[in-house]
């Protein structure tokens, strides 16, 4: 394990790092060290809230695209 990965794994993530981790999870890409850090030190409330917000935004984007494509 590299030094920066070890530091990343042992430090508590900031709010924006947790939001970024949730976004990367939606895309299906993330480092193992980031995942371990999130499960060890992350606040589940932030992950859950961000997940709901991301899901809502995704649904709204899909609905918007469908309404643009289909004739009124």
mmCIF file as Biopython writes it, N, C-alpha, C and O atoms, coordinates in Angstrom:
data_model
#
loop_
_atom_site.group_PDB
_atom_site.id
_atom_site.type_symbol
_atom_site.label_atom_id
_atom_site.label_alt_id
_atom_site.label_comp_id
_atom_site.label_asym_id
_atom_site.label_entity_id
_atom_site.label_seq_id
_atom_site.pdbx_PDB_ins_code
_atom_site.Cartn_x
_atom_site.Cartn_y
_atom_site.Cartn_z
_atom_site.occupancy
_atom_site.B_iso_or_equiv
_atom_site.auth_seq_id
_atom_site.auth_asym_id
_atom_site.pdbx_PDB_model_num
ATOM 1   N N  . UNK A ? 1  ? 0.853   -1.176 0.000   1.0 0.0 1  A 1 
ATOM 2   C CA . UNK A ? 1  ? 0.000   0.000  0.000   1.0 0.0 1  A 1 
ATOM 3   C C  . UNK A ? 1  ? 0.895   1.234  0.000   1.0 0.0 1  A 1 
ATOM 4   O O  . UNK A ? 1  ? 1.874   1.312  0.742   1.0 0.0 1  A 1 
ATOM 5   N N  . UNK A ? 2  ? 0.539   2.191  -0.843  1.0 0.0 2  A 1 
ATOM 6   C CA . UNK A ? 2  ? 1.316   3.417  -0.903  1.0 0.0 2  A 1 
ATOM 7   C C  . UNK A ? 2  ? 1.021   4.281  0.304   1.0 0.0 2  A 1 
ATOM 8   O O  . UNK A ? 2  ? 0.017   4.103  0.994   1.0 0.0 2  A 1 
ATOM 9   N N  . UNK A ? 3  ? 1.928   5.231  0.543   1.0 0.0 3  A 1 
ATOM 10  C CA . UNK A ? 3  ? 1.801   6.098  1.716   1.0 0.0 3  A 1 
ATOM 11  C C  . UNK A ? 3  ? 0.541   6.953  1.658   1.0 0.0 3  A 1 
ATOM 12  O O  . UNK A ? 3  ? -0.166  7.083  2.657   1.0 0.0 3  A 1 
ATOM 13  N N  . UNK A ? 4  ? 0.253   7.542  0.487   1.0 0.0 4  A 1 
ATOM 14  C CA . UNK A ? 4  ? -0.932  8.400  0.386   1.0 0.0 4  A 1 
ATOM 15  C C  . UNK A ? 4  ? -2.227  7.608  0.543   1.0 0.0 4  A 1 
ATOM 16  O O  . UNK A ? 4  ? -3.208  8.135  1.067   1.0 0.0 4  A 1 
ATOM 17  N N  . UNK A ? 5  ? -2.246  6.354  0.098   1.0 0.0 5  A 1 
ATOM 18  C CA . UNK A ? 5  ? -3.424  5.513  0.298   1.0 0.0 5  A 1 
ATOM 19  C C  . UNK A ? 5  ? -3.611  5.177  1.766   1.0 0.0 5  A 1 
ATOM 20  O O  . UNK A ? 5  ? -4.739  5.118  2.255   1.0 0.0 5  A 1 
ATOM 21  N N  . UNK A ? 6  ? -2.497  4.954  2.479   1.0 0.0 6  A 1 
ATOM 22  C CA . UNK A ? 6  ? -2.581  4.658  3.908   1.0 0.0 6  A 1 
ATOM 23  C C  . UNK A ? 6  ? -3.096  5.870  4.673   1.0 0.0 6  A 1 
ATOM 24  O O  . UNK A ? 6  ? -3.912  5.726  5.584   1.0 0.0 6  A 1 
ATOM 25  N N  . UNK A ? 7  ? -2.629  7.062  4.313   1.0 0.0 7  A 1 
ATOM 26  C CA . UNK A ? 7  ? -3.113  8.280  4.963   1.0 0.0 7  A 1 
ATOM 27  C C  . UNK A ? 7  ? -4.589  8.505  4.655   1.0 0.0 7  A 1 
ATOM 28  O O  . UNK A ? 7  ? -5.357  8.906  5.530   1.0 0.0 7  A 1 
ATOM 29  N N  . UNK A ? 8  ? -4.981  8.247  3.410   1.0 0.0 8  A 1 
ATOM 30  C CA . UNK A ? 8  ? -6.372  8.411  3.013   1.0 0.0 8  A 1 
ATOM 31  C C  . UNK A ? 8  ? -7.270  7.465  3.800   1.0 0.0 8  A 1 
ATOM 32  O O  . UNK A ? 8  ? -8.369  7.839  4.210   1.0 0.0 8  A 1 
ATOM 33  N N  . UNK A ? 9  ? -6.804  6.252  4.006   1.0 0.0 9  A 1 
ATOM 34  C CA . UNK A ? 9  ? -7.597  5.240  4.698   1.0 0.0 9  A 1 
ATOM 35  C C  . UNK A ? 9  ? -7.737  5.540  6.186   1.0 0.0 9  A 1 
ATOM 36  O O  . UNK A ? 9  ? -8.764  5.210  6.778   1.0 0.0 9  A 1 
ATOM 37  N N  . UNK A ? 10 ? -6.735  6.154  6.803   1.0 0.0 10 A 1 
ATOM 38  C CA . UNK A ? 10 ? -6.737  6.375  8.246   1.0 0.0 10 A 1 
ATOM 39  C C  . UNK A ? 10 ? -7.299  7.724  8.660   1.0 0.0 10 A 1 
ATOM 40  O O  . UNK A ? 10 ? -7.426  7.988  9.856   1.0 0.0 10 A 1 
ATOM 41  N N  . UNK A ? 11 ? -7.638  8.579  7.716   1.0 0.0 11 A 1 
ATOM 42  C CA . UNK A ? 11 ? -8.161  9.895  8.075   1.0 0.0 11 A 1 
ATOM 43  C C  . UNK A ? 11 ? -9.672  9.933  7.859   1.0 0.0 11 A 1 
ATOM 44  O O  . UNK A ? 11 ? -10.207 9.280  6.962   1.0 0.0 11 A 1 
ATOM 45  N N  . UNK A ? 12 ? -10.339 10.707 8.696   1.0 0.0 12 A 1 
ATOM 46  C CA . UNK A ? 12 ? -11.787 10.857 8.558   1.0 0.0 12 A 1 
ATOM 47  C C  . UNK A ? 12 ? -12.084 11.742 7.354   1.0 0.0 12 A 1 
ATOM 48  O O  . UNK A ? 12 ? -11.444 12.780 7.187   1.0 0.0 12 A 1 
ATOM 49  N N  . UNK A ? 13 ? -13.036 11.358 6.516   1.0 0.0 13 A 1 
ATOM 50  C CA . UNK A ? 13 ? -13.340 12.157 5.326   1.0 0.0 13 A 1 
ATOM 51  C C  . UNK A ? 13 ? -14.104 13.427 5.674   1.0 0.0 13 A 1 
ATOM 52  O O  . UNK A ? 13 ? -14.901 13.457 6.612   1.0 0.0 13 A 1 
ATOM 53  N N  . UNK A ? 14 ? -13.846 14.470 4.900   1.0 0.0 14 A 1 
ATOM 54  C CA . UNK A ? 14 ? -14.606 15.710 5.072   1.0 0.0 14 A 1 
ATOM 55  C C  . UNK A ? 14 ? -15.991 15.531 4.439   1.0 0.0 14 A 1 
ATOM 56  O O  . UNK A ? 14 ? -16.254 14.534 3.766   1.0 0.0 14 A 1 
ATOM 57  N N  . UNK A ? 15 ? -16.858 16.501 4.663   1.0 0.0 15 A 1 
ATOM 58  C CA . UNK A ? 15 ? -18.209 16.443 4.097   1.0 0.0 15 A 1 
ATOM 59  C C  . UNK A ? 15 ? -18.150 16.310 2.580   1.0 0.0 15 A 1 
ATOM 60  O O  . UNK A ? 15 ? -18.847 15.477 2.001   1.0 0.0 15 A 1 
ATOM 61  N N  . UNK A ? 16 ? -17.322 17.127 1.937   1.0 0.0 16 A 1 
ATOM 62  C CA . UNK A ? 16 ? -17.256 17.114 0.475   1.0 0.0 16 A 1 
ATOM 63  C C  . UNK A ? 16 ? -16.623 15.841 -0.050  1.0 0.0 16 A 1 
ATOM 64  O O  . UNK A ? 16 ? -16.957 15.398 -1.150  1.0 0.0 16 A 1 
ATOM 65  N N  . UNK A ? 17 ? -15.712 15.236 0.713   1.0 0.0 17 A 1 
ATOM 66  C CA . UNK A ? 17 ? -15.151 13.950 0.303   1.0 0.0 17 A 1 
ATOM 67  C C  . UNK A ? 17 ? -16.221 12.861 0.347   1.0 0.0 17 A 1 
ATOM 68  O O  . UNK A ? 17 ? -16.241 11.970 -0.501  1.0 0.0 17 A 1 
ATOM 69  N N  . UNK A ? 18 ? -17.111 12.938 1.341   1.0 0.0 18 A 1 
ATOM 70  C CA . UNK A ? 18 ? -18.200 11.964 1.418   1.0 0.0 18 A 1 
ATOM 71  C C  . UNK A ? 18 ? -19.185 12.158 0.270   1.0 0.0 18 A 1 
ATOM 72  O O  . UNK A ? 18 ? -19.687 11.183 -0.291  1.0 0.0 18 A 1 
ATOM 73  N N  . UNK A ? 19 ? -19.463 13.414 -0.082  1.0 0.0 19 A 1 
ATOM 74  C CA . UNK A ? 19 ? -20.335 13.690 -1.224  1.0 0.0 19 A 1 
ATOM 75  C C  . UNK A ? 19 ? -19.682 13.158 -2.501  1.0 0.0 19 A 1 
ATOM 76  O O  . UNK A ? 19 ? -20.344 12.533 -3.329  1.0 0.0 19 A 1 
ATOM 77  N N  . UNK A ? 20 ? -18.386 13.409 -2.653  1.0 0.0 20 A 1 
ATOM 78  C CA . UNK A ? 20 ? -17.664 12.902 -3.819  1.0 0.0 20 A 1 
ATOM 79  C C  . UNK A ? 20 ? -17.664 11.388 -3.888  1.0 0.0 20 A 1 
ATOM 80  O O  . UNK A ? 20 ? -17.795 10.818 -4.971  1.0 0.0 20 A 1 
ATOM 81  N N  . UNK A ? 21 ? -17.521 10.731 -2.751  1.0 0.0 21 A 1 
ATOM 82  C CA . UNK A ? 21 ? -17.557 9.272  -2.711  1.0 0.0 21 A 1 
ATOM 83  C C  . UNK A ? 21 ? -18.914 8.747  -3.159  1.0 0.0 21 A 1 
ATOM 84  O O  . UNK A ? 21 ? -18.998 7.743  -3.866  1.0 0.0 21 A 1 
ATOM 85  N N  . UNK A ? 22 ? -19.970 9.430  -2.746  1.0 0.0 22 A 1 
ATOM 86  C CA . UNK A ? 22 ? -21.312 9.012  -3.155  1.0 0.0 22 A 1 
ATOM 87  C C  . UNK A ? 22 ? -21.495 9.177  -4.656  1.0 0.0 22 A 1 
ATOM 88  O O  . UNK A ? 22 ? -22.088 8.321  -5.313  1.0 0.0 22 A 1 
ATOM 89  N N  . UNK A ? 23 ? -20.986 10.280 -5.197  1.0 0.0 23 A 1 
ATOM 90  C CA . UNK A ? 23 ? -21.092 10.507 -6.642  1.0 0.0 23 A 1 
ATOM 91  C C  . UNK A ? 23 ? -20.313 9.446  -7.418  1.0 0.0 23 A 1 
ATOM 92  O O  . UNK A ? 23 ? -20.796 8.934  -8.428  1.0 0.0 23 A 1 
ATOM 93  N N  . UNK A ? 24 ? -19.125 9.120  -6.952  1.0 0.0 24 A 1 
ATOM 94  C CA . UNK A ? 24 ? -18.337 8.086  -7.613  1.0 0.0 24 A 1 
ATOM 95  C C  . UNK A ? 24 ? -19.022 6.730  -7.521  1.0 0.0 24 A 1 
ATOM 96  O O  . UNK A ? 24 ? -18.939 5.926  -8.449  1.0 0.0 24 A 1 
ATOM 97  N N  . UNK A ? 25 ? -19.694 6.474  -6.413  1.0 0.0 25 A 1 
ATOM 98  C CA . UNK A ? 25 ? -20.424 5.216  -6.263  1.0 0.0 25 A 1 
ATOM 99  C C  . UNK A ? 25 ? -21.575 5.130  -7.260  1.0 0.0 25 A 1 
ATOM 100 O O  . UNK A ? 25 ? -21.862 4.052  -7.780  1.0 0.0 25 A 1 
ATOM 101 N N  . UNK A ? 26 ? -22.232 6.248  -7.531  1.0 0.0 26 A 1 
ATOM 102 C CA . UNK A ? 26 ? -23.298 6.260  -8.532  1.0 0.0 26 A 1 
ATOM 103 C C  . UNK A ? 26 ? -22.747 5.900  -9.904  1.0 0.0 26 A 1 
ATOM 104 O O  . UNK A ? 26 ? -23.430 5.260  -10.704 1.0 0.0 26 A 1 
ATOM 105 N N  . UNK A ? 27 ? -21.514 6.309  -10.176 1.0 0.0 27 A 1 
ATOM 106 C CA . UNK A ? 27 ? -20.889 5.988  -11.458 1.0 0.0 27 A 1 
ATOM 107 C C  . UNK A ? 27 ? -20.265 4.601  -11.467 1.0 0.0 27 A 1 
ATOM 108 O O  . UNK A ? 27 ? -19.937 4.069  -12.528 1.0 0.0 27 A 1 
ATOM 109 N N  . UNK A ? 28 ? -20.100 4.016  -10.288 1.0 0.0 28 A 1 
ATOM 110 C CA . UNK A ? 28 ? -19.535 2.673  -10.192 1.0 0.0 28 A 1 
ATOM 111 C C  . UNK A ? 28 ? -18.020 2.646  -10.193 1.0 0.0 28 A 1 
ATOM 112 O O  . UNK A ? 28 ? -17.424 1.600  -10.450 1.0 0.0 28 A 1 
ATOM 113 N N  . UNK A ? 29 ? -17.386 3.771  -9.910  1.0 0.0 29 A 1 
ATOM 114 C CA . UNK A ? 29 ? -15.931 3.816  -9.858  1.0 0.0 29 A 1 
ATOM 115 C C  . UNK A ? 29 ? -15.488 4.382  -8.515  1.0 0.0 29 A 1 
ATOM 116 O O  . UNK A ? 29 ? -15.970 5.429  -8.081  1.0 0.0 29 A 1 
ATOM 117 N N  . UNK A ? 30 ? -14.583 3.692  -7.873  1.0 0.0 30 A 1 
ATOM 118 C CA . UNK A ? 30 ? -14.040 4.168  -6.605  1.0 0.0 30 A 1 
ATOM 119 C C  . UNK A ? 30 ? -12.849 3.301  -6.232  1.0 0.0 30 A 1 
ATOM 120 O O  . UNK A ? 30 ? -12.770 2.134  -6.615  1.0 0.0 30 A 1 
ATOM 121 N N  . UNK A ? 31 ? -11.932 3.879  -5.488  1.0 0.0 31 A 1 
ATOM 122 C CA . UNK A ? 31 ? -10.771 3.131  -5.024  1.0 0.0 31 A 1 
ATOM 123 C C  . UNK A ? 31 ? -11.139 2.306  -3.801  1.0 0.0 31 A 1 
ATOM 124 O O  . UNK A ? 31 ? -12.018 2.680  -3.025  1.0 0.0 31 A 1 
ATOM 125 N N  . UNK A ? 32 ? -10.468 1.202  -3.644  1.0 0.0 32 A 1 
ATOM 126 C CA . UNK A ? 32 ? -10.682 0.350  -2.470  1.0 0.0 32 A 1 
ATOM 127 C C  . UNK A ? 32 ? -10.331 1.101  -1.191  1.0 0.0 32 A 1 
ATOM 128 O O  . UNK A ? 32 ? -11.022 0.964  -0.181  1.0 0.0 32 A 1 
ATOM 129 N N  . UNK A ? 33 ? -9.260  1.895  -1.227  1.0 0.0 33 A 1 
ATOM 130 C CA . UNK A ? 33 ? -8.857  2.643  -0.033  1.0 0.0 33 A 1 
ATOM 131 C C  . UNK A ? 33 ? -9.916  3.680  0.352   1.0 0.0 33 A 1 
ATOM 132 O O  . UNK A ? 33 ? -10.153 3.918  1.536   1.0 0.0 33 A 1 
ATOM 133 N N  . UNK A ? 34 ? -10.546 4.290  -0.643  1.0 0.0 34 A 1 
ATOM 134 C CA . UNK A ? 34 ? -11.609 5.267  -0.368  1.0 0.0 34 A 1 
ATOM 135 C C  . UNK A ? 34 ? -12.820 4.566  0.247   1.0 0.0 34 A 1 
ATOM 136 O O  . UNK A ? 34 ? -13.429 5.078  1.187   1.0 0.0 34 A 1 
ATOM 137 N N  . UNK A ? 35 ? -13.162 3.402  -0.285  1.0 0.0 35 A 1 
ATOM 138 C CA . UNK A ? 35 ? -14.298 2.649  0.244   1.0 0.0 35 A 1 
ATOM 139 C C  . UNK A ? 35 ? -14.058 2.241  1.688   1.0 0.0 35 A 1 
ATOM 140 O O  . UNK A ? 35 ? -14.952 2.358  2.526   1.0 0.0 35 A 1 
ATOM 141 N N  . UNK A ? 36 ? -12.855 1.764  1.984   1.0 0.0 36 A 1 
ATOM 142 C CA . UNK A ? 36 ? -12.524 1.374  3.362   1.0 0.0 36 A 1 
ATOM 143 C C  . UNK A ? 36 ? -12.603 2.575  4.300   1.0 0.0 36 A 1 
ATOM 144 O O  . UNK A ? 36 ? -13.150 2.476  5.399   1.0 0.0 36 A 1 
ATOM 145 N N  . UNK A ? 37 ? -12.057 3.709  3.865   1.0 0.0 37 A 1 
ATOM 146 C CA . UNK A ? 37 ? -12.098 4.914  4.688   1.0 0.0 37 A 1 
ATOM 147 C C  . UNK A ? 37 ? -13.532 5.331  4.969   1.0 0.0 37 A 1 
ATOM 148 O O  . UNK A ? 37 ? -13.879 5.685  6.096   1.0 0.0 37 A 1 
ATOM 149 N N  . UNK A ? 38 ? -14.359 5.287  3.937   1.0 0.0 38 A 1 
ATOM 150 C CA . UNK A ? 38 ? -15.750 5.698  4.101   1.0 0.0 38 A 1 
ATOM 151 C C  . UNK A ? 38 ? -16.492 4.802  5.086   1.0 0.0 38 A 1 
ATOM 152 O O  . UNK A ? 38 ? -17.270 5.293  5.904   1.0 0.0 38 A 1 
ATOM 153 N N  . UNK A ? 39 ? -16.258 3.499  5.015   1.0 0.0 39 A 1 
ATOM 154 C CA . UNK A ? 39 ? -16.948 2.585  5.925   1.0 0.0 39 A 1 
ATOM 155 C C  . UNK A ? 39 ? -16.418 2.681  7.350   1.0 0.0 39 A 1 
ATOM 156 O O  . UNK A ? 39 ? -17.162 2.447  8.303   1.0 0.0 39 A 1 
ATOM 157 N N  . UNK A ? 40 ? -15.141 3.022  7.505   1.0 0.0 40 A 1 
ATOM 158 C CA . UNK A ? 40 ? -14.562 3.103  8.850   1.0 0.0 40 A 1 
ATOM 159 C C  . UNK A ? 40 ? -14.848 4.440  9.521   1.0 0.0 40 A 1 
ATOM 160 O O  . UNK A ? 40 ? -15.140 4.478  10.717  1.0 0.0 40 A 1 
ATOM 161 N N  . UNK A ? 41 ? -14.769 5.531  8.777   1.0 0.0 41 A 1 
ATOM 162 C CA . UNK A ? 41 ? -14.820 6.858  9.392   1.0 0.0 41 A 1 
ATOM 163 C C  . UNK A ? 41 ? -15.984 7.726  8.930   1.0 0.0 41 A 1 
ATOM 164 O O  . UNK A ? 41 ? -16.246 8.766  9.533   1.0 0.0 41 A 1 
ATOM 165 N N  . UNK A ? 42 ? -16.680 7.326  7.886   1.0 0.0 42 A 1 
ATOM 166 C CA . UNK A ? 42 ? -17.715 8.184  7.313   1.0 0.0 42 A 1 
ATOM 167 C C  . UNK A ? 42 ? -18.984 8.236  8.147   1.0 0.0 42 A 1 
ATOM 168 O O  . UNK A ? 42 ? -19.281 7.325  8.920   1.0 0.0 42 A 1 
ATOM 169 N N  . UNK A ? 43 ? -19.720 9.320  7.973   1.0 0.0 43 A 1 
ATOM 170 C CA . UNK A ? 43 ? -20.999 9.508  8.653   1.0 0.0 43 A 1 
ATOM 171 C C  . UNK A ? 43 ? -22.103 8.960  7.749   1.0 0.0 43 A 1 
ATOM 172 O O  . UNK A ? 43 ? -22.315 9.494  6.660   1.0 0.0 43 A 1 
ATOM 173 N N  . UNK A ? 44 ? -22.807 7.913  8.170   1.0 0.0 44 A 1 
ATOM 174 C CA . UNK A ? 44 ? -23.814 7.310  7.296   1.0 0.0 44 A 1 
ATOM 175 C C  . UNK A ? 44 ? -24.943 8.268  6.910   1.0 0.0 44 A 1 
ATOM 176 O O  . UNK A ? 44 ? -25.517 8.135  5.829   1.0 0.0 44 A 1 
ATOM 177 N N  . UNK A ? 45 ? -25.265 9.223  7.773   1.0 0.0 45 A 1 
ATOM 178 C CA . UNK A ? 45 ? -26.341 10.165 7.459   1.0 0.0 45 A 1 
ATOM 179 C C  . UNK A ? 45 ? -26.014 10.980 6.207   1.0 0.0 45 A 1 
ATOM 180 O O  . UNK A ? 45 ? -26.892 11.240 5.385   1.0 0.0 45 A 1 
ATOM 181 N N  . UNK A ? 46 ? -24.757 11.378 6.066   1.0 0.0 46 A 1 
ATOM 182 C CA . UNK A ? 46 ? -24.355 12.162 4.890   1.0 0.0 46 A 1 
ATOM 183 C C  . UNK A ? 46 ? -24.453 11.306 3.633   1.0 0.0 46 A 1 
ATOM 184 O O  . UNK A ? 46 ? -24.925 11.775 2.597   1.0 0.0 46 A 1 
ATOM 185 N N  . UNK A ? 47 ? -24.012 10.054 3.719   1.0 0.0 47 A 1 
ATOM 186 C CA . UNK A ? 47 ? -24.077 9.168  2.558   1.0 0.0 47 A 1 
ATOM 187 C C  . UNK A ? 47 ? -25.524 8.901  2.154   1.0 0.0 47 A 1 
ATOM 188 O O  . UNK A ? 47 ? -25.844 8.903  0.965   1.0 0.0 47 A 1 
ATOM 189 N N  . UNK A ? 48 ? -26.394 8.672  3.126   1.0 0.0 48 A 1 
ATOM 190 C CA . UNK A ? 48 ? -27.799 8.391  2.836   1.0 0.0 48 A 1 
ATOM 191 C C  . UNK A ? 48 ? -28.474 9.617  2.227   1.0 0.0 48 A 1 
ATOM 192 O O  . UNK A ? 48 ? -29.176 9.504  1.222   1.0 0.0 48 A 1 
ATOM 193 N N  . UNK A ? 49 ? -28.266 10.782 2.827   1.0 0.0 49 A 1 
ATOM 194 C CA . UNK A ? 49 ? -28.875 12.012 2.306   1.0 0.0 49 A 1 
ATOM 195 C C  . UNK A ? 49 ? -28.371 12.314 0.901   1.0 0.0 49 A 1 
ATOM 196 O O  . UNK A ? 49 ? -29.159 12.656 0.020   1.0 0.0 49 A 1 
ATOM 197 N N  . UNK A ? 50 ? -27.074 12.193 0.687   1.0 0.0 50 A 1 
ATOM 198 C CA . UNK A ? 50 ? -26.507 12.455 -0.639  1.0 0.0 50 A 1 
ATOM 199 C C  . UNK A ? 50 ? -27.033 11.447 -1.652  1.0 0.0 50 A 1 
ATOM 200 O O  . UNK A ? 50 ? -27.309 11.803 -2.797  1.0 0.0 50 A 1 
ATOM 201 N N  . UNK A ? 51 ? -27.172 10.199 -1.239  1.0 0.0 51 A 1 
ATOM 202 C CA . UNK A ? 51 ? -27.717 9.171  -2.128  1.0 0.0 51 A 1 
ATOM 203 C C  . UNK A ? 51 ? -29.140 9.480  -2.558  1.0 0.0 51 A 1 
ATOM 204 O O  . UNK A ? 51 ? -29.480 9.330  -3.731  1.0 0.0 51 A 1 
ATOM 205 N N  . UNK A ? 52 ? -29.979 9.914  -1.614  1.0 0.0 52 A 1 
ATOM 206 C CA . UNK A ? 52 ? -31.356 10.282 -1.959  1.0 0.0 52 A 1 
ATOM 207 C C  . UNK A ? 52 ? -31.390 11.482 -2.902  1.0 0.0 52 A 1 
ATOM 208 O O  . UNK A ? 52 ? -32.168 11.508 -3.855  1.0 0.0 52 A 1 
ATOM 209 N N  . UNK A ? 53 ? -30.552 12.464 -2.636  1.0 0.0 53 A 1 
ATOM 210 C CA . UNK A ? 53 ? -30.506 13.652 -3.498  1.0 0.0 53 A 1 
ATOM 211 C C  . UNK A ? 53 ? -30.049 13.274 -4.899  1.0 0.0 53 A 1 
ATOM 212 O O  . UNK A ? 53 ? -30.630 13.728 -5.886  1.0 0.0 53 A 1 
ATOM 213 N N  . UNK A ? 54 ? -29.011 12.444 -4.994  1.0 0.0 54 A 1 
ATOM 214 C CA . UNK A ? 54 ? -28.507 12.015 -6.301  1.0 0.0 54 A 1 
ATOM 215 C C  . UNK A ? 54 ? -29.559 11.203 -7.055  1.0 0.0 54 A 1 
ATOM 216 O O  . UNK A ? 54 ? -29.725 11.379 -8.262  1.0 0.0 54 A 1 
ATOM 217 N N  . UNK A ? 55 ? -30.267 10.322 -6.362  1.0 0.0 55 A 1 
ATOM 218 C CA . UNK A ? 55 ? -31.315 9.524  -7.010  1.0 0.0 55 A 1 
ATOM 219 C C  . UNK A ? 55 ? -32.435 10.434 -7.516  1.0 0.0 55 A 1 
ATOM 220 O O  . UNK A ? 55 ? -32.927 10.252 -8.630  1.0 0.0 55 A 1 
ATOM 221 N N  . UNK A ? 56 ? -32.838 11.410 -6.704  1.0 0.0 56 A 1 
ATOM 222 C CA . UNK A ? 56 ? -33.881 12.354 -7.108  1.0 0.0 56 A 1 
ATOM 223 C C  . UNK A ? 56 ? -33.450 13.147 -8.343  1.0 0.0 56 A 1 
ATOM 224 O O  . UNK A ? 56 ? -34.223 13.298 -9.290  1.0 0.0 56 A 1 
ATOM 225 N N  . UNK A ? 57 ? -32.217 13.653 -8.330  1.0 0.0 57 A 1 
ATOM 226 C CA . UNK A ? 57 ? -31.720 14.412 -9.479  1.0 0.0 57 A 1 
ATOM 227 C C  . UNK A ? 57 ? -31.654 13.550 -10.733 1.0 0.0 57 A 1 
ATOM 228 O O  . UNK A ? 57 ? -31.982 14.012 -11.825 1.0 0.0 57 A 1 
ATOM 229 N N  . UNK A ? 58 ? -31.233 12.305 -10.578 1.0 0.0 58 A 1 
ATOM 230 C CA . UNK A ? 58 ? -31.171 11.388 -11.714 1.0 0.0 58 A 1 
ATOM 231 C C  . UNK A ? 58 ? -32.562 11.179 -12.311 1.0 0.0 58 A 1 
ATOM 232 O O  . UNK A ? 58 ? -32.730 11.225 -13.530 1.0 0.0 58 A 1 
ATOM 233 N N  . UNK A ? 59 ? -33.549 10.952 -11.461 1.0 0.0 59 A 1 
ATOM 234 C CA . UNK A ? 59 ? -34.916 10.745 -11.933 1.0 0.0 59 A 1 
ATOM 235 C C  . UNK A ? 59 ? -35.431 11.999 -12.637 1.0 0.0 59 A 1 
ATOM 236 O O  . UNK A ? 59 ? -36.075 11.898 -13.681 1.0 0.0 59 A 1 
ATOM 237 N N  . UNK A ? 60 ? -35.157 13.175 -12.081 1.0 0.0 60 A 1 
ATOM 238 C CA . UNK A ? 60 ? -35.610 14.421 -12.702 1.0 0.0 60 A 1 
ATOM 239 C C  . UNK A ? 60 ? -34.949 14.637 -14.063 1.0 0.0 60 A 1 
ATOM 240 O O  . UNK A ? 60 ? -35.599 15.110 -14.995 1.0 0.0 60 A 1 
ATOM 241 N N  . UNK A ? 61 ? -33.675 14.298 -14.187 1.0 0.0 61 A 1 
ATOM 242 C CA . UNK A ? 61 ? -32.977 14.434 -15.471 1.0 0.0 61 A 1 
ATOM 243 C C  . UNK A ? 61 ? -33.584 13.485 -16.497 1.0 0.0 61 A 1 
ATOM 244 O O  . UNK A ? 61 ? -33.806 13.876 -17.643 1.0 0.0 61 A 1 
ATOM 245 N N  . UNK A ? 62 ? -33.855 12.247 -16.101 1.0 0.0 62 A 1 
ATOM 246 C CA . UNK A ? 62 ? -34.461 11.284 -17.030 1.0 0.0 62 A 1 
ATOM 247 C C  . UNK A ? 62 ? -35.843 11.767 -17.469 1.0 0.0 62 A 1 
ATOM 248 O O  . UNK A ? 62 ? -36.169 11.708 -18.655 1.0 0.0 62 A 1 
ATOM 249 N N  . UNK A ? 63 ? -36.647 12.238 -16.536 1.0 0.0 63 A 1 
ATOM 250 C CA . UNK A ? 63 ? -37.977 12.757 -16.888 1.0 0.0 63 A 1 
ATOM 251 C C  . UNK A ? 63 ? -37.849 13.950 -17.837 1.0 0.0 63 A 1 
ATOM 252 O O  . UNK A ? 63 ? -38.601 14.051 -18.807 1.0 0.0 63 A 1 
ATOM 253 N N  . UNK A ? 64 ? -36.911 14.844 -17.567 1.0 0.0 64 A 1 
ATOM 254 C CA . UNK A ? 64 ? -36.697 15.996 -18.439 1.0 0.0 64 A 1 
ATOM 255 C C  . UNK A ? 64 ? -36.286 15.598 -19.843 1.0 0.0 64 A 1 
ATOM 256 O O  . UNK A ? 64 ? -36.776 16.169 -20.817 1.0 0.0 64 A 1 
ATOM 257 N N  . UNK A ? 65 ? -35.394 14.628 -19.962 1.0 0.0 65 A 1 
ATOM 258 C CA . UNK A ? 65 ? -34.951 14.163 -21.281 1.0 0.0 65 A 1 
ATOM 259 C C  . UNK A ? 65 ? -36.106 13.514 -22.031 1.0 0.0 65 A 1 
ATOM 260 O O  . UNK A ? 65 ? -36.284 13.752 -23.225 1.0 0.0 65 A 1 
ATOM 261 N N  . UNK A ? 66 ? -36.886 12.697 -21.340 1.0 0.0 66 A 1 
ATOM 262 C CA . UNK A ? 66 ? -38.030 12.042 -21.982 1.0 0.0 66 A 1 
ATOM 263 C C  . UNK A ? 66 ? -39.026 13.080 -22.484 1.0 0.0 66 A 1 
ATOM 264 O O  . UNK A ? 66 ? -39.558 12.938 -23.585 1.0 0.0 66 A 1 
ATOM 265 N N  . UNK A ? 67 ? -39.286 14.110 -21.706 1.0 0.0 67 A 1 
ATOM 266 C CA . UNK A ? 67 ? -40.234 15.141 -22.135 1.0 0.0 67 A 1 
ATOM 267 C C  . UNK A ? 67 ? -39.698 15.954 -23.313 1.0 0.0 67 A 1 
ATOM 268 O O  . UNK A ? 67 ? -40.474 16.430 -24.142 1.0 0.0 67 A 1 
ATOM 269 N N  . UNK A ? 68 ? -38.386 16.112 -23.390 1.0 0.0 68 A 1 
ATOM 270 C CA . UNK A ? 68 ? -37.803 16.810 -24.541 1.0 0.0 68 A 1 
ATOM 271 C C  . UNK A ? 68 ? -37.889 15.966 -25.807 1.0 0.0 68 A 1 
ATOM 272 O O  . UNK A ? 68 ? -38.108 16.496 -26.896 1.0 0.0 68 A 1 
ATOM 273 N N  . UNK A ? 69 ? -37.719 14.667 -25.664 1.0 0.0 69 A 1 
ATOM 274 C CA . UNK A ? 69 ? -37.679 13.778 -26.824 1.0 0.0 69 A 1 
ATOM 275 C C  . UNK A ? 69 ? -39.078 13.474 -27.350 1.0 0.0 69 A 1 
ATOM 276 O O  . UNK A ? 69 ? -39.300 13.496 -28.561 1.0 0.0 69 A 1 
ATOM 277 N N  . UNK A ? 70 ? -40.010 13.193 -26.467 1.0 0.0 70 A 1 
ATOM 278 C CA . UNK A ? 70 ? -41.365 12.849 -26.904 1.0 0.0 70 A 1 
ATOM 279 C C  . UNK A ? 70 ? -42.139 14.105 -27.285 1.0 0.0 70 A 1 
ATOM 280 O O  . UNK A ? 70 ? -42.034 15.137 -26.621 1.0 0.0 70 A 1 
ATOM 281 N N  . UNK A ? 71 ? -42.905 14.007 -28.346 1.0 0.0 71 A 1 
ATOM 282 C CA . UNK A ? 71 ? -43.720 15.169 -28.731 1.0 0.0 71 A 1 
ATOM 283 C C  . UNK A ? 71 ? -44.810 15.432 -27.696 1.0 0.0 71 A 1 
ATOM 284 O O  . UNK A ? 71 ? -45.383 14.505 -27.126 1.0 0.0 71 A 1 
ATOM 285 N N  . UNK A ? 72 ? -45.084 16.724 -27.465 1.0 0.0 72 A 1 
ATOM 286 C CA . UNK A ? 72 ? -45.985 17.185 -26.436 1.0 0.0 72 A 1 
ATOM 287 C C  . UNK A ? 72 ? -47.393 16.762 -26.588 1.0 0.0 72 A 1 
ATOM 288 O O  . UNK A ? 72 ? -48.235 17.106 -25.759 1.0 0.0 72 A 1 
#
